[in-house]
Amino acid sequence: MNDLKANGYDIDTVTGHSLGGRNGTIMGMEHNIPNIILYNSAPLMNLLGNLKKSNQQELSDLFGRYSGNIIYFVSENDPLNKAAGGVPGSIYPGKIIIIKNGKEHDITGFLTKEEQDFIRQHTPDLNKIYVAQKKVQTDTTKKLIGLELLRAKFLKSGGGLSASEEIYLDASEALILTQGMSKTLQIEIDDIKKMYREAKKDSDKLWTDTLKTADSIGSTLHQGEVLDSLNGGGATEPIVRIEPKEEYEQKISELSSIQQEYYELIGQIQTSINKQVETDQELARQIGG
């Protein structure tokens, strides 16, 4: 991995199968590769393994620092994942997606057109998100370089930085970095919001399907009797549809609040910079020139 990066290769995805999936997870997190896509992977760790507590903590810390996406694709009859599910503390950090294809552990179970189409359907936004984030990073770097050129211009014109110039440069750097963080966060938040909105639709569909299934099973029952039967089994509309949707909406609201905080911070910094330029004509002349 180090050699590839040293030779200028831009790596955005790591994949792996079985034990190679576990190793790929560790390697991908260690190098903060944006996407880690795994197939019938072994767990990152479990309580029955021979890892020392220090190693377990090291892996936990590694996952805590990782900022990318981890997706586990699992064949529905994979014996490894079924066995791991019964082992205490089996850790699969990330999203698990079951492929209902009736297949077991072999990697060839992921190579047919059906499985490949399924995988593509569940990973359509990963590359788009990565490209958008890279663009933000590139734009931020260009702005910081431009700011360094302005610093050099200030130094050349006066032999040293005035207090106003120092304040302007510091505030501008804070603005550039905050804008970069805000745009990166916006990309991630928009993706998470999309997931929650889809989950809300799924809750509606689940409740509709639940009613249809109950109606078909209890075809001789009246609607009220069907609902009573569902209530008796704990499948009430609040539990199946209303409460999950309220929770998802709350999550969306919290994410919007985070975005708003960044917008307000950016506005405050920009206002401070504008006032500094307005009150210092020499500074304004140098920036404009």
Protein Blocks (a to p, Z undefined) as FASTA:
>chain_A
ZZmmmnopacfbdcdehjlmmmmmmmmmmnopabacdehiacfbdfkbcbdfklmmmmmm
mmmmpcbdcdddddfklmklmmmmmpghiacedjdddddehpafblklmmpmklmmmmmm
mmmmmmmmmmmmmmmmmmmmmmmmmmmmmmmmmmmmnopacfklmmmmmmmmmmmmmmmm
mmmmmmmmmmmmmmmmmmmmmmmmmmmmmmmmmmmmmmmbcfklmmmmmmmnopafklmm
mmmmmmmmmmmmmmmmmmmmmmmmmmmmmmmmmmmmmmmmklmmmmmZZ
